[in-house]
């Protein structure tokens, strides 16, 4: 609902910009026609019952023809010059508005990238700290009571065959995303197109056309943003590359608790 409201406000803003420039163009057009009528003594529009003729203005012409020119409409030259002026102005304005039209899509892309990054981060943080951490009483943490935390080289999906350890097993022998149970299972995961699903496991790839997501997980017990071997915390980094080829980064820590 929030995204729809923002898209509606964005469209309303674009329409207001178009109306603003339209009013400026019409004003310039009217001013151009006015000055052309005042400054063009070459042609006079003379109306007859059968046709309208365009005659050159001269001193020998009766004075009432001057009034006919002022009150009878536009001459052919005035119309041509007006169209030329309008074409020039439209070319300039189009050149100014085209970049703004492209930039107007950036906020929508940024909102979608933020939503996707935050959704993936929430999914990861909902998992336990480590495969060897207790998920039921007595809630023993890895690194205590003989439970060993997973080594960095073994980060990634666990092997479905308990007799093997990753990365020895690959492909279908590895856990799928729906079976991930700790944060380091997501290390090295890359998502795109049909991989994007909502909380109901429904395909939302049409909403994220051209988006890709990559995830990395490392130990960072001193919280300085650099990988180490301290098991106090794991640093989770989600990178979203949007359809405009811009990359948006999201980081969070999962503590060993």
Secondary structure, 3 states (H helix, E strand, C coil): CHHHHHHHHHHHHHHHHHHHHHHHHHHHHHHHHHHHHHHCCCEEEEECCCCEEEEECCCCCCHHHHHHHHHCCCCHHHHHHHHHHHHHHHHHHHHHHHHHHHHHCHHHHHHHHHHHHHHHHHHHHCCECCCCCCCCCCCCCCCCCCCCCCCHHHCCCCECCCCCCCCCCCHHHECCHHHCCEHHHHCCCEEEHHHCECCCCCECHHHHCCCEEEEEEEECCCCCCCCCCCCCEEEEEEEEECCCCCEEEEEEEEECC
